[in-house]
Amino acid sequence: MTILLGKKEARQCLVAVSLEKKEIRQHLVAAPLEKKEIRQCLVTVLLEKKETRQRLATIGL
């Protein structure tokens, strides 16, 4: 089922997303991480994705 947003709501949503992107950029500039920390973070994210897939597989059964 698709939920149709009004033009005004859609614009507000896009503005919120662009603000989040801007905040992320500022965060990365303000606090650049060491390569090792970035790798650790990426590994954590990849593990979370794997766990999510496993959970979805379990639900599928």
Buried (B, 14 or more C-beta within 10 A) or exposed (E): EEEEEEEEEEEEEEEEEEEEEEEEEEEEEEEEEEEEEEEEEEEEEEEEEEEEEEEEEEEEE
